[in-house]
């Protein structure tokens, strides 16, 4: 096996982004760093993340809880609030710097050009307003539609996302909807202004298998029919396999493997990705033994000097504790951040 020992530098950050860059992305994230300033120290939730999304593509951002996925997605729309702060990096939407947007330009971006569905729709939907009013709100804000026109469009959107009898249900309140129907309502709200990019943060959390499959099929169908790009944030590698074109595997604030879904699943090169795939049960097997990843992720206030995964990695050697690896090419459209050529 061959090892490399390049330390992380600003030049290495630039080289890593150039390595994965493609032509004319809709969204390009370059060395994004989002930290939280706490009394216990600087919490580096997102610690140098780079990825791109093309128009019409579904990119899966996958990793354990606490890996920085949701903070990354919130950063893309400048939704980080104190004590959090985007401290470095670029977020380029269609070539325009999101970090530099303020006022009316930022308001136009949110909902009109980029839209987001949040975890736990029961919490995200306002219980005191009917669902139709909430779906129509982006249309009243961004397209200046009157109440009647926005309600009519809300009915169309509810039908588009598969909510039955939308004319009858448009005036219902969130508590009258099941979890799956609430999720569909959230997607309808996000799609109201026909955004170019949908950010779906754990869209199938707490849903049963049948409803989960329907929501995933809905997102895929809408991505294809509307030609929009989708960033799917999830902890479930099975969901990535079902829905995504490309995948970015995130661990402890960083991307550790990145590439075409089929390639990554057939030939995972980073030990963390291998561990995640080893935790997926085979529904066709009568008996099987799953191999969970041992240990716990590092404290984001005290990341180790070397590889963030070293303490949990079965392939770890002494160099892993002092070498901070970067993404490098391991195949066609396939990148891994590990010092070993053959992890």
Beta strands, then each sheet from edge to edge (+ up, - down):
strand 1: 27-38
strand 2: 41-53
strand 3: 58-62
strand 4: 84-93
strand 5: 96-97
strand 6: 114-117
strand 7: 197-201
strand 8: 229-234
strand 9: 246-251
strand 10: 254-260
strand 11: 328-331
strand 12: 334-336
sheet 1: 2+ 1- 4+ 5-
sheet 2: 6+ 7+ 8+ 3+ 9+ 10- 12+ 11-
end
